[in-house]
Amino acid sequence: MEHARQEAIAAAVRAGADESTVEIIDSEDVPLAYYPGKTSRIRVKAAGDLLMKH
């Protein structure tokens, strides 16, 4: 889950967010019963203020 959180933050920064304002706004870890083993779908959303470039 921590890896997914870091990836979501990095994606927000790549999209133009100011890294110092990025925070996780939603996360979900859903077990997938129809797959063998302990398989889960992890979804994490991060957002932050847009970085103003001059």
All heavy atoms as atom14 arrays in JSON, in Angstrom:
{
  "sequence": "MEHARQEAIAAAVRAGADESTVEIIDSEDVPLAYYPGKTSRIRVKAAGDLLMKH",
  "atom14_mask": [
    [1, 1, 1, 1, 1, 1, 1, 1, 0, 0, 0, 0, 0, 0],
    [1, 1, 1, 1, 1, 1, 1, 1, 1, 0, 0, 0, 0, 0],
    [1, 1, 1, 1, 1, 1, 1, 1, 1, 1, 0, 0, 0, 0],
    [1, 1, 1, 1, 1, 0, 0, 0, 0, 0, 0, 0, 0, 0],
    [1, 1, 1, 1, 1, 1, 1, 1, 1, 1, 1, 0, 0, 0],
    [1, 1, 1, 1, 1, 1, 1, 1, 1, 0, 0, 0, 0, 0],
    [1, 1, 1, 1, 1, 1, 1, 1, 1, 0, 0, 0, 0, 0],
    [1, 1, 1, 1, 1, 0, 0, 0, 0, 0, 0, 0, 0, 0],
    [1, 1, 1, 1, 1, 1, 1, 1, 0, 0, 0, 0, 0, 0],
    [1, 1, 1, 1, 1, 0, 0, 0, 0, 0, 0, 0, 0, 0],
    [1, 1, 1, 1, 1, 0, 0, 0, 0, 0, 0, 0, 0, 0],
    [1, 1, 1, 1, 1, 0, 0, 0, 0, 0, 0, 0, 0, 0],
    [1, 1, 1, 1, 1, 1, 1, 0, 0, 0, 0, 0, 0, 0],
    [1, 1, 1, 1, 1, 1, 1, 1, 1, 1, 1, 0, 0, 0],
    [1, 1, 1, 1, 1, 0, 0, 0, 0, 0, 0, 0, 0, 0],
    [1, 1, 1, 1, 0, 0, 0, 0, 0, 0, 0, 0, 0, 0],
    [1, 1, 1, 1, 1, 0, 0, 0, 0, 0, 0, 0, 0, 0],
    [1, 1, 1, 1, 1, 1, 1, 1, 0, 0, 0, 0, 0, 0],
    [1, 1, 1, 1, 1, 1, 1, 1, 1, 0, 0, 0, 0, 0],
    [1, 1, 1, 1, 1, 1, 0, 0, 0, 0, 0, 0, 0, 0],
    [1, 1, 1, 1, 1, 1, 1, 0, 0, 0, 0, 0, 0, 0],
    [1, 1, 1, 1, 1, 1, 1, 0, 0, 0, 0, 0, 0, 0],
    [1, 1, 1, 1, 1, 1, 1, 1, 1, 0, 0, 0, 0, 0],
    [1, 1, 1, 1, 1, 1, 1, 1, 0, 0, 0, 0, 0, 0],
    [1, 1, 1, 1, 1, 1, 1, 1, 0, 0, 0, 0, 0, 0],
    [1, 1, 1, 1, 1, 1, 1, 1, 0, 0, 0, 0, 0, 0],
    [1, 1, 1, 1, 1, 1, 0, 0, 0, 0, 0, 0, 0, 0],
    [1, 1, 1, 1, 1, 1, 1, 1, 1, 0, 0, 0, 0, 0],
    [1, 1, 1, 1, 1, 1, 1, 1, 0, 0, 0, 0, 0, 0],
    [1, 1, 1, 1, 1, 1, 1, 0, 0, 0, 0, 0, 0, 0],
    [1, 1, 1, 1, 1, 1, 1, 0, 0, 0, 0, 0, 0, 0],
    [1, 1, 1, 1, 1, 1, 1, 1, 0, 0, 0, 0, 0, 0],
    [1, 1, 1, 1, 1, 0, 0, 0, 0, 0, 0, 0, 0, 0],
    [1, 1, 1, 1, 1, 1, 1, 1, 1, 1, 1, 1, 0, 0],
    [1, 1, 1, 1, 1, 1, 1, 1, 1, 1, 1, 1, 0, 0],
    [1, 1, 1, 1, 1, 1, 1, 0, 0, 0, 0, 0, 0, 0],
    [1, 1, 1, 1, 0, 0, 0, 0, 0, 0, 0, 0, 0, 0],
    [1, 1, 1, 1, 1, 1, 1, 1, 1, 0, 0, 0, 0, 0],
    [1, 1, 1, 1, 1, 1, 1, 0, 0, 0, 0, 0, 0, 0],
    [1, 1, 1, 1, 1, 1, 0, 0, 0, 0, 0, 0, 0, 0],
    [1, 1, 1, 1, 1, 1, 1, 1, 1, 1, 1, 0, 0, 0],
    [1, 1, 1, 1, 1, 1, 1, 1, 0, 0, 0, 0, 0, 0],
    [1, 1, 1, 1, 1, 1, 1, 1, 1, 1, 1, 0, 0, 0],
    [1, 1, 1, 1, 1, 1, 1, 0, 0, 0, 0, 0, 0, 0],
    [1, 1, 1, 1, 1, 1, 1, 1, 1, 0, 0, 0, 0, 0],
    [1, 1, 1, 1, 1, 0, 0, 0, 0, 0, 0, 0, 0, 0],
    [1, 1, 1, 1, 1, 0, 0, 0, 0, 0, 0, 0, 0, 0],
    [1, 1, 1, 1, 0, 0, 0, 0, 0, 0, 0, 0, 0, 0],
    [1, 1, 1, 1, 1, 1, 1, 1, 0, 0, 0, 0, 0, 0],
    [1, 1, 1, 1, 1, 1, 1, 1, 0, 0, 0, 0, 0, 0],
    [1, 1, 1, 1, 1, 1, 1, 1, 0, 0, 0, 0, 0, 0],
    [1, 1, 1, 1, 1, 1, 1, 1, 0, 0, 0, 0, 0, 0],
    [1, 1, 1, 1, 1, 1, 1, 1, 1, 0, 0, 0, 0, 0],
    [1, 1, 1, 1, 1, 1, 1, 1, 1, 1, 0, 0, 0, 0]
  ],
  "atom14_positions": [
    [[0.83, -1.19, 0.0], [0.0, 0.0, 0.0], [0.88, 1.26, 0.0], [0.54, 2.22, -0.67], [-0.91, -0.02, 1.22], [-1.89, 1.11, 1.26], [-3.08, 1.11, -0.06], [-4.57, 0.89, 0.83], [0.0, 0.0, 0.0], [0.0, 0.0, 0.0], [0.0, 0.0, 0.0], [0.0, 0.0, 0.0], [0.0, 0.0, 0.0], [0.0, 0.0, 0.0]],
    [[1.97, 1.23, 0.72], [2.86, 2.4, 0.75], [3.44, 2.7, -0.63], [3.57, 3.86, -1.02], [3.99, 2.2, 1.77], [4.9, 3.4, 1.93], [4.17, 4.67, 2.34], [3.16, 4.6, 3.06], [4.63, 5.75, 1.93], [0.0, 0.0, 0.0], [0.0, 0.0, 0.0], [0.0, 0.0, 0.0], [0.0, 0.0, 0.0], [0.0, 0.0, 0.0]],
    [[3.76, 1.66, -1.38], [4.28, 1.86, -2.74], [3.23, 2.56, -3.61], [3.54, 3.48, -4.36], [4.7, 0.52, -3.35], [5.23, 0.64, -4.74], [6.44, 1.2, -5.03], [4.68, 0.3, -5.93], [6.63, 1.19, -6.34], [5.57, 0.64, -6.91], [0.0, 0.0, 0.0], [0.0, 0.0, 0.0], [0.0, 0.0, 0.0], [0.0, 0.0, 0.0]],
    [[1.98, 2.14, -3.5], [0.9, 2.75, -4.27], [0.72, 4.21, -3.87], [0.47, 5.07, -4.72], [-0.4, 1.98, -4.07], [0.0, 0.0, 0.0], [0.0, 0.0, 0.0], [0.0, 0.0, 0.0], [0.0, 0.0, 0.0], [0.0, 0.0, 0.0], [0.0, 0.0, 0.0], [0.0, 0.0, 0.0], [0.0, 0.0, 0.0], [0.0, 0.0, 0.0]],
    [[0.86, 4.53, -2.58], [0.75, 5.91, -2.12], [1.85, 6.77, -2.72], [1.6, 7.88, -3.19], [0.8, 5.96, -0.59], [-0.39, 5.3, 0.08], [-0.2, 5.17, 1.59], [-0.09, 6.44, 2.24], [-1.11, 7.18, 2.69], [-2.34, 6.73, 2.54], [-0.91, 8.33, 3.28], [0.0, 0.0, 0.0], [0.0, 0.0, 0.0], [0.0, 0.0, 0.0]],
    [[3.08, 6.26, -2.74], [4.2, 7.01, -3.3], [4.04, 7.22, -4.8], [4.37, 8.27, -5.34], [5.53, 6.31, -2.99], [5.88, 6.29, -1.51], [5.95, 7.69, -0.91], [6.46, 8.62, -1.51], [5.41, 7.81, 0.29], [0.0, 0.0, 0.0], [0.0, 0.0, 0.0], [0.0, 0.0, 0.0], [0.0, 0.0, 0.0], [0.0, 0.0, 0.0]],
    [[3.53, 6.2, -5.49], [3.28, 6.32, -6.92], [2.2, 7.36, -7.22], [2.32, 8.11, -8.19], [2.87, 4.97, -7.51], [4.01, 3.98, -7.63], [5.03, 4.42, -8.67], [4.66, 4.93, -9.73], [6.23, 4.26, -8.39], [0.0, 0.0, 0.0], [0.0, 0.0, 0.0], [0.0, 0.0, 0.0], [0.0, 0.0, 0.0], [0.0, 0.0, 0.0]],
    [[1.16, 7.42, -6.4], [0.1, 8.4, -6.6], [0.63, 9.82, -6.39], [0.3, 10.73, -7.15], [-1.07, 8.12, -5.65], [0.0, 0.0, 0.0], [0.0, 0.0, 0.0], [0.0, 0.0, 0.0], [0.0, 0.0, 0.0], [0.0, 0.0, 0.0], [0.0, 0.0, 0.0], [0.0, 0.0, 0.0], [0.0, 0.0, 0.0], [0.0, 0.0, 0.0]],
    [[1.47, 10.01, -5.39], [2.08, 11.31, -5.14], [2.96, 11.71, -6.31], [2.9, 12.84, -6.8], [2.85, 11.3, -3.81], [1.87, 11.2, -2.64], [3.74, 12.54, -3.69], [2.52, 10.92, -1.3], [0.0, 0.0, 0.0], [0.0, 0.0, 0.0], [0.0, 0.0, 0.0], [0.0, 0.0, 0.0], [0.0, 0.0, 0.0], [0.0, 0.0, 0.0]],
    [[3.78, 10.78, -6.78], [4.67, 11.07, -7.92], [3.86, 11.41, -9.17], [4.23, 12.32, -9.92], [5.58, 9.87, -8.18], [0.0, 0.0, 0.0], [0.0, 0.0, 0.0], [0.0, 0.0, 0.0], [0.0, 0.0, 0.0], [0.0, 0.0, 0.0], [0.0, 0.0, 0.0], [0.0, 0.0, 0.0], [0.0, 0.0, 0.0], [0.0, 0.0, 0.0]],
    [[2.75, 10.73, -9.39], [1.91, 11.02, -10.56], [1.3, 12.41, -10.45], [1.21, 13.13, -11.45], [0.81, 9.96, -10.69], [0.0, 0.0, 0.0], [0.0, 0.0, 0.0], [0.0, 0.0, 0.0], [0.0, 0.0, 0.0], [0.0, 0.0, 0.0], [0.0, 0.0, 0.0], [0.0, 0.0, 0.0], [0.0, 0.0, 0.0], [0.0, 0.0, 0.0]],
    [[0.89, 12.82, -9.26], [0.34, 14.16, -9.08], [1.4, 15.22, -9.36], [1.11, 16.23, -10.01], [-0.22, 14.31, -7.66], [0.0, 0.0, 0.0], [0.0, 0.0, 0.0], [0.0, 0.0, 0.0], [0.0, 0.0, 0.0], [0.0, 0.0, 0.0], [0.0, 0.0, 0.0], [0.0, 0.0, 0.0], [0.0, 0.0, 0.0], [0.0, 0.0, 0.0]],
    [[2.61, 14.99, -8.91], [3.71, 15.94, -9.15], [4.01, 16.02, -10.65], [4.18, 17.11, -11.2], [4.95, 15.56, -8.33], [6.16, 16.39, -8.74], [4.67, 15.73, -6.84], [0.0, 0.0, 0.0], [0.0, 0.0, 0.0], [0.0, 0.0, 0.0], [0.0, 0.0, 0.0], [0.0, 0.0, 0.0], [0.0, 0.0, 0.0], [0.0, 0.0, 0.0]],
    [[4.04, 14.87, -11.32], [4.28, 14.86, -12.78], [3.18, 15.61, -13.52], [3.41, 16.2, -14.57], [4.37, 13.43, -13.3], [5.69, 12.74, -13.03], [5.83, 11.45, -13.82], [4.73, 10.52, -13.63], [4.66, 9.6, -12.67], [5.63, 9.48, -11.79], [3.63, 8.8, -12.58], [0.0, 0.0, 0.0], [0.0, 0.0, 0.0], [0.0, 0.0, 0.0]],
    [[1.97, 15.61, -12.97], [0.85, 16.28, -13.61], [0.82, 17.78, -13.3], [-0.06, 18.49, -13.78], [-0.46, 15.64, -13.16], [0.0, 0.0, 0.0], [0.0, 0.0, 0.0], [0.0, 0.0, 0.0], [0.0, 0.0, 0.0], [0.0, 0.0, 0.0], [0.0, 0.0, 0.0], [0.0, 0.0, 0.0], [0.0, 0.0, 0.0], [0.0, 0.0, 0.0]],
    [[1.78, 18.25, -12.48], [1.87, 19.68, -12.24], [1.57, 20.14, -10.82], [1.51, 21.34, -10.56], [0.0, 0.0, 0.0], [0.0, 0.0, 0.0], [0.0, 0.0, 0.0], [0.0, 0.0, 0.0], [0.0, 0.0, 0.0], [0.0, 0.0, 0.0], [0.0, 0.0, 0.0], [0.0, 0.0, 0.0], [0.0, 0.0, 0.0], [0.0, 0.0, 0.0]],
    [[1.37, 19.21, -9.89], [1.09, 19.6, -8.51], [2.36, 19.99, -7.78], [3.43, 19.44, -8.04], [0.41, 18.44, -7.77], [0.0, 0.0, 0.0], [0.0, 0.0, 0.0], [0.0, 0.0, 0.0], [0.0, 0.0, 0.0], [0.0, 0.0, 0.0], [0.0, 0.0, 0.0], [0.0, 0.0, 0.0], [0.0, 0.0, 0.0], [0.0, 0.0, 0.0]],
    [[2.23, 20.93, -6.86], [3.34, 21.34, -6.0], [3.54, 20.23, -4.97], [2.64, 19.94, -4.18], [2.98, 22.65, -5.31], [4.07, 23.17, -4.4], [5.06, 22.46, -4.16], [3.91, 24.31, -3.91], [0.0, 0.0, 0.0], [0.0, 0.0, 0.0], [0.0, 0.0, 0.0], [0.0, 0.0, 0.0], [0.0, 0.0, 0.0], [0.0, 0.0, 0.0]],
    [[4.72, 19.62, -4.98], [4.98, 18.45, -4.12], [4.74, 18.74, -2.64], [4.29, 17.87, -1.9], [6.41, 17.95, -4.33], [6.69, 16.65, -3.62], [8.03, 16.06, -4.0], [8.83, 16.74, -4.65], [8.27, 14.9, -3.62], [0.0, 0.0, 0.0], [0.0, 0.0, 0.0], [0.0, 0.0, 0.0], [0.0, 0.0, 0.0], [0.0, 0.0, 0.0]],
    [[4.98, 19.96, -2.2], [4.81, 20.28, -0.78], [3.34, 20.34, -0.36], [3.04, 20.34, 0.83], [5.49, 21.61, -0.45], [4.85, 22.68, -1.11], [0.0, 0.0, 0.0], [0.0, 0.0, 0.0], [0.0, 0.0, 0.0], [0.0, 0.0, 0.0], [0.0, 0.0, 0.0], [0.0, 0.0, 0.0], [0.0, 0.0, 0.0], [0.0, 0.0, 0.0]],
    [[2.42, 20.36, -1.33], [1.0, 20.42, -1.0], [0.25, 19.13, -1.32], [-0.95, 19.03, -1.02], [0.3, 21.57, -1.76], [0.33, 21.29, -3.16], [0.98, 22.91, -1.49], [0.0, 0.0, 0.0], [0.0, 0.0, 0.0], [0.0, 0.0, 0.0], [0.0, 0.0, 0.0], [0.0, 0.0, 0.0], [0.0, 0.0, 0.0], [0.0, 0.0, 0.0]],
    [[0.93, 18.16, -1.91], [0.25, 16.92, -2.32], [-0.1, 16.08, -1.09], [0.7, 15.92, -0.18], [1.14, 16.1, -3.28], [0.48, 14.76, -3.61], [1.4, 16.87, -4.56], [0.0, 0.0, 0.0], [0.0, 0.0, 0.0], [0.0, 0.0, 0.0], [0.0, 0.0, 0.0], [0.0, 0.0, 0.0], [0.0, 0.0, 0.0], [0.0, 0.0, 0.0]],
    [[-1.34, 15.59, -1.1], [-1.77, 14.69, -0.04], [-2.67, 13.61, -0.64], [-3.26, 13.79, -1.7], [-2.49, 15.43, 1.07], [-3.69, 16.22, 0.63], [-4.26, 17.05, 1.76], [-3.58, 17.97, 2.22], [-5.4, 16.74, 2.16], [0.0, 0.0, 0.0], [0.0, 0.0, 0.0], [0.0, 0.0, 0.0], [0.0, 0.0, 0.0], [0.0, 0.0, 0.0]],
    [[-2.76, 12.5, 0.06], [-3.62, 11.4, -0.36], [-5.05, 11.79, -0.02], [-5.35, 12.13, 1.13], [-3.24, 10.09, 0.35], [-1.79, 9.71, 0.06], [-4.2, 8.96, -0.04], [-1.46, 9.49, -1.39], [0.0, 0.0, 0.0], [0.0, 0.0, 0.0], [0.0, 0.0, 0.0], [0.0, 0.0, 0.0], [0.0, 0.0, 0.0], [0.0, 0.0, 0.0]],
    [[-5.94, 11.77, -1.02], [-7.32, 12.16, -0.78], [-8.27, 10.96, -0.74], [-9.39, 11.08, -0.25], [-7.81, 13.19, -1.81], [-7.72, 12.64, -3.23], [-7.04, 14.49, -1.67], [-8.4, 13.49, -4.27], [0.0, 0.0, 0.0], [0.0, 0.0, 0.0], [0.0, 0.0, 0.0], [0.0, 0.0, 0.0], [0.0, 0.0, 0.0], [0.0, 0.0, 0.0]],
    [[-7.81, 9.81, -1.24], [-8.66, 8.62, -1.23], [-7.78, 7.39, -1.4], [-6.8, 7.42, -2.15], [-9.68, 8.69, -2.37], [-10.72, 7.6, -2.31], [-11.02, 7.11, -1.2], [-11.24, 7.22, -3.37], [0.0, 0.0, 0.0], [0.0, 0.0, 0.0], [0.0, 0.0, 0.0], [0.0, 0.0, 0.0], [0.0, 0.0, 0.0], [0.0, 0.0, 0.0]],
    [[-8.1, 6.33, -0.68], [-7.39, 5.06, -0.88], [-8.35, 3.91, -0.63], [-9.28, 4.02, 0.16], [-6.17, 4.95, 0.04], [-6.56, 4.94, 1.38], [0.0, 0.0, 0.0], [0.0, 0.0, 0.0], [0.0, 0.0, 0.0], [0.0, 0.0, 0.0], [0.0, 0.0, 0.0], [0.0, 0.0, 0.0], [0.0, 0.0, 0.0], [0.0, 0.0, 0.0]],
    [[-8.09, 2.83, -1.34], [-8.99, 1.67, -1.3], [-8.18, 0.4, -1.49], [-7.3, 0.34, -2.35], [-10.01, 1.84, -2.43], [-11.0, 0.75, -2.58], [-11.96, 1.05, -3.73], [-11.5, 1.36, -4.84], [-13.17, 0.95, -3.49], [0.0, 0.0, 0.0], [0.0, 0.0, 0.0], [0.0, 0.0, 0.0], [0.0, 0.0, 0.0], [0.0, 0.0, 0.0]],
    [[-8.43, -0.59, -0.68], [-7.79, -1.9, -0.79], [-8.9, -2.94, -0.75], [-9.46, -3.23, 0.3], [-6.81, -2.1, 0.37], [-6.04, -3.4, 0.28], [-6.28, -4.2, -0.65], [-5.19, -3.63, 1.15], [0.0, 0.0, 0.0], [0.0, 0.0, 0.0], [0.0, 0.0, 0.0], [0.0, 0.0, 0.0], [0.0, 0.0, 0.0], [0.0, 0.0, 0.0]],
    [[-9.23, -3.47, -1.93], [-10.36, -4.4, -2.05], [-9.86, -5.79, -2.36], [-9.25, -6.01, -3.41], [-11.33, -3.93, -3.17], [-12.48, -4.9, -3.33], [-11.81, -2.53, -2.91], [0.0, 0.0, 0.0], [0.0, 0.0, 0.0], [0.0, 0.0, 0.0], [0.0, 0.0, 0.0], [0.0, 0.0, 0.0], [0.0, 0.0, 0.0], [0.0, 0.0, 0.0]],
    [[-10.09, -6.76, -1.47], [-9.71, -8.14, -1.75], [-10.52, -8.7, -2.93], [-11.71, -8.44, -3.04], [-10.06, -8.9, -0.47], [-10.31, -7.87, 0.56], [-10.68, -6.61, -0.15], [0.0, 0.0, 0.0], [0.0, 0.0, 0.0], [0.0, 0.0, 0.0], [0.0, 0.0, 0.0], [0.0, 0.0, 0.0], [0.0, 0.0, 0.0], [0.0, 0.0, 0.0]],
    [[-9.85, -9.41, -3.82], [-10.52, -10.01, -4.98], [-10.68, -11.5, -4.72], [-9.76, -12.28, -4.9], [-9.7, -9.75, -6.25], [-9.47, -8.28, -6.58], [-8.57, -8.15, -7.8], [-10.79, -7.56, -6.81], [0.0, 0.0, 0.0], [0.0, 0.0, 0.0], [0.0, 0.0, 0.0], [0.0, 0.0, 0.0], [0.0, 0.0, 0.0], [0.0, 0.0, 0.0]],
    [[-11.87, -11.88, -4.31], [-12.15, -13.26, -3.91], [-12.06, -14.24, -5.07], [-11.81, -15.42, -4.87], [-13.53, -13.33, -3.27], [0.0, 0.0, 0.0], [0.0, 0.0, 0.0], [0.0, 0.0, 0.0], [0.0, 0.0, 0.0], [0.0, 0.0, 0.0], [0.0, 0.0, 0.0], [0.0, 0.0, 0.0], [0.0, 0.0, 0.0], [0.0, 0.0, 0.0]],
    [[-12.24, -13.76, -6.28], [-12.27, -14.66, -7.44], [-10.87, -14.95, -7.99], [-10.74, -15.65, -8.96], [-13.19, -14.11, -8.54], [-13.0, -12.65, -8.84], [-12.04, -12.23, -9.76], [-13.76, -11.69, -8.19], [-11.86, -10.89, -10.03], [-13.6, -10.35, -8.47], [-12.65, -9.95, -9.38], [-12.48, -8.63, -9.64], [0.0, 0.0, 0.0], [0.0, 0.0, 0.0]],
    [[-9.81, -14.4, -7.39], [-8.44, -14.72, -7.77], [-7.81, -15.6, -6.7], [-8.11, -15.45, -5.52], [-7.6, -13.44, -7.9], [-7.78, -12.72, -9.2], [-8.63, -11.62, -9.3], [-7.1, -13.12, -10.34], [-8.8, -10.95, -10.49], [-7.26, -12.44, -11.55], [-8.11, -11.37, -11.61], [-8.27, -10.7, -12.79], [0.0, 0.0, 0.0], [0.0, 0.0, 0.0]],
    [[-6.94, -16.52, -7.1], [-6.29, -17.37, -6.1], [-5.32, -16.57, -5.24], [-4.76, -15.56, -5.68], [-5.55, -18.42, -6.94], [-5.36, -17.78, -8.28], [-6.52, -16.83, -8.46], [0.0, 0.0, 0.0], [0.0, 0.0, 0.0], [0.0, 0.0, 0.0], [0.0, 0.0, 0.0], [0.0, 0.0, 0.0], [0.0, 0.0, 0.0], [0.0, 0.0, 0.0]],
    [[-5.11, -17.02, -4.02], [-4.17, -16.34, -3.12], [-4.77, -15.08, -2.54], [-5.97, -14.86, -2.57], [0.0, 0.0, 0.0], [0.0, 0.0, 0.0], [0.0, 0.0, 0.0], [0.0, 0.0, 0.0], [0.0, 0.0, 0.0], [0.0, 0.0, 0.0], [0.0, 0.0, 0.0], [0.0, 0.0, 0.0], [0.0, 0.0, 0.0], [0.0, 0.0, 0.0]],
    [[-3.91, -14.26, -2.0], [-4.36, -13.0, -1.39], [-4.15, -11.87, -2.38], [-3.2, -11.11, -2.28], [-3.6, -12.74, -0.1], [-3.93, -13.69, 1.0], [-3.3, -13.26, 2.29], [-3.82, -14.15, 3.4], [-3.55, -13.58, 4.7], [0.0, 0.0, 0.0], [0.0, 0.0, 0.0], [0.0, 0.0, 0.0], [0.0, 0.0, 0.0], [0.0, 0.0, 0.0]],
    [[-5.05, -11.75, -3.33], [-4.96, -10.72, -4.36], [-5.92, -9.58, -4.01], [-7.05, -9.82, -3.62], [-5.35, -11.31, -5.72], [-4.5, -12.42, -5.99], [-5.21, -10.3, -6.83], [0.0, 0.0, 0.0], [0.0, 0.0, 0.0], [0.0, 0.0, 0.0], [0.0, 0.0, 0.0], [0.0, 0.0, 0.0], [0.0, 0.0, 0.0], [0.0, 0.0, 0.0]],
    [[-5.42, -8.36, -4.15], [-6.24, -7.19, -3.86], [-6.09, -6.17, -4.98], [-5.08, -6.11, -5.66], [-5.79, -6.52, -2.56], [-6.03, -7.34, -1.46], [0.0, 0.0, 0.0], [0.0, 0.0, 0.0], [0.0, 0.0, 0.0], [0.0, 0.0, 0.0], [0.0, 0.0, 0.0], [0.0, 0.0, 0.0], [0.0, 0.0, 0.0], [0.0, 0.0, 0.0]],
    [[-7.12, -5.35, -5.12], [-7.05, -4.19, -6.01], [-6.8, -2.99, -5.1], [-7.57, -2.73, -4.18], [-8.34, -4.0, -6.79], [-8.27, -2.74, -7.67], [-9.54, -2.49, -8.42], [-10.62, -2.26, -7.48], [-11.88, -2.52, -7.73], [-12.24, -3.05, -8.87], [-12.81, -2.27, -6.84], [0.0, 0.0, 0.0], [0.0, 0.0, 0.0], [0.0, 0.0, 0.0]],
    [[-5.73, -2.28, -5.37], [-5.38, -1.11, -4.57], [-5.54, 0.12, -5.46], [-5.02, 0.17, -6.56], [-3.94, -1.21, -4.04], [-3.83, -2.41, -3.11], [-3.54, 0.08, -3.34], [-2.43, -2.69, -2.64], [0.0, 0.0, 0.0], [0.0, 0.0, 0.0], [0.0, 0.0, 0.0], [0.0, 0.0, 0.0], [0.0, 0.0, 0.0], [0.0, 0.0, 0.0]],
    [[-6.27, 1.09, -4.95], [-6.5, 2.34, -5.68], [-6.2, 3.49, -4.73], [-6.74, 3.54, -3.63], [-7.95, 2.4, -6.15], [-8.21, 3.49, -7.13], [-9.64, 3.49, -7.6], [-10.01, 2.17, -8.12], [-11.21, 1.88, -8.58], [-12.16, 2.77, -8.57], [-11.47, 0.67, -9.04], [0.0, 0.0, 0.0], [0.0, 0.0, 0.0], [0.0, 0.0, 0.0]],
    [[-5.32, 4.4, -5.16], [-4.95, 5.55, -4.34], [-5.02, 6.81, -5.19], [-4.54, 6.82, -6.32], [-3.52, 5.38, -3.77], [-3.13, 6.57, -2.92], [-3.39, 4.1, -2.97], [0.0, 0.0, 0.0], [0.0, 0.0, 0.0], [0.0, 0.0, 0.0], [0.0, 0.0, 0.0], [0.0, 0.0, 0.0], [0.0, 0.0, 0.0], [0.0, 0.0, 0.0]],
    [[-5.61, 7.87, -4.65], [-5.69, 9.15, -5.35], [-4.97, 10.2, -4.51], [-5.14, 10.27, -3.29], [-7.14, 9.59, -5.54], [-7.91, 8.7, -6.48], [-9.33, 9.22, -6.62], [-10.16, 8.27, -7.48], [-11.55, 8.74, -7.59], [0.0, 0.0, 0.0], [0.0, 0.0, 0.0], [0.0, 0.0, 0.0], [0.0, 0.0, 0.0], [0.0, 0.0, 0.0]],
    [[-4.18, 11.03, -5.2], [-3.47, 12.12, -4.54], [-3.78, 13.42, -5.28], [-4.0, 13.41, -6.49], [-1.97, 11.86, -4.54], [0.0, 0.0, 0.0], [0.0, 0.0, 0.0], [0.0, 0.0, 0.0], [0.0, 0.0, 0.0], [0.0, 0.0, 0.0], [0.0, 0.0, 0.0], [0.0, 0.0, 0.0], [0.0, 0.0, 0.0], [0.0, 0.0, 0.0]],
    [[-3.77, 14.51, -4.55], [-4.01, 15.82, -5.16], [-3.23, 16.88, -4.41], [-2.87, 16.71, -3.25], [-5.5, 16.15, -5.12], [0.0, 0.0, 0.0], [0.0, 0.0, 0.0], [0.0, 0.0, 0.0], [0.0, 0.0, 0.0], [0.0, 0.0, 0.0], [0.0, 0.0, 0.0], [0.0, 0.0, 0.0], [0.0, 0.0, 0.0], [0.0, 0.0, 0.0]],
    [[-2.96, 17.98, -5.13], [-2.26, 19.1, -4.52], [-2.49, 20.35, -5.33], [-3.08, 20.31, -6.41], [0.0, 0.0, 0.0], [0.0, 0.0, 0.0], [0.0, 0.0, 0.0], [0.0, 0.0, 0.0], [0.0, 0.0, 0.0], [0.0, 0.0, 0.0], [0.0, 0.0, 0.0], [0.0, 0.0, 0.0], [0.0, 0.0, 0.0], [0.0, 0.0, 0.0]],
    [[-2.0, 21.46, -4.82], [-2.12, 22.74, -5.53], [-1.26, 22.71, -6.77], [-0.18, 22.11, -6.77], [-1.65, 23.88, -4.63], [-2.54, 24.07, -3.41], [-3.7, 23.64, -3.44], [-2.05, 24.65, -2.42], [0.0, 0.0, 0.0], [0.0, 0.0, 0.0], [0.0, 0.0, 0.0], [0.0, 0.0, 0.0], [0.0, 0.0, 0.0], [0.0, 0.0, 0.0]],
    [[-1.73, 23.37, -7.82], [-0.95, 23.45, -9.05], [0.29, 24.31, -8.83], [0.22, 25.35, -8.19], [-1.78, 24.01, -10.2], [-2.84, 23.11, -10.75], [-3.65, 23.83, -11.81], [-2.24, 21.85, -11.32], [0.0, 0.0, 0.0], [0.0, 0.0, 0.0], [0.0, 0.0, 0.0], [0.0, 0.0, 0.0], [0.0, 0.0, 0.0], [0.0, 0.0, 0.0]],
    [[1.38, 23.85, -9.39], [2.65, 24.6, -9.31], [2.62, 25.66, -10.37], [2.43, 25.38, -11.55], [3.82, 23.64, -9.53], [5.2, 24.19, -9.36], [5.4, 24.69, -7.93], [6.23, 23.13, -9.66], [0.0, 0.0, 0.0], [0.0, 0.0, 0.0], [0.0, 0.0, 0.0], [0.0, 0.0, 0.0], [0.0, 0.0, 0.0], [0.0, 0.0, 0.0]],
    [[2.78, 26.9, -9.98], [2.78, 28.03, -10.92], [4.19, 28.23, -11.44], [5.1, 28.51, -10.69], [2.28, 29.3, -10.24], [0.88, 29.15, -9.69], [-0.27, 28.59, -10.94], [-1.28, 30.0, -11.09], [0.0, 0.0, 0.0], [0.0, 0.0, 0.0], [0.0, 0.0, 0.0], [0.0, 0.0, 0.0], [0.0, 0.0, 0.0], [0.0, 0.0, 0.0]],
    [[4.36, 28.05, -12.74], [5.67, 28.23, -13.37], [5.72, 29.6, -14.03], [4.78, 30.01, -14.7], [5.92, 27.14, -14.4], [6.0, 25.78, -13.77], [6.28, 24.73, -14.8], [6.32, 23.36, -14.13], [6.58, 22.3, -15.05], [0.0, 0.0, 0.0], [0.0, 0.0, 0.0], [0.0, 0.0, 0.0], [0.0, 0.0, 0.0], [0.0, 0.0, 0.0]],
    [[6.82, 30.29, -13.84], [6.97, 31.63, -14.42], [7.95, 31.58, -15.55], [8.91, 31.0, -15.62], [7.45, 32.63, -13.38], [6.45, 32.82, -12.28], [5.33, 33.62, -12.44], [6.37, 32.32, -11.04], [4.65, 33.61, -11.31], [5.26, 32.81, -10.44], [0.0, 0.0, 0.0], [0.0, 0.0, 0.0], [0.0, 0.0, 0.0], [0.0, 0.0, 0.0]]
  ]
}
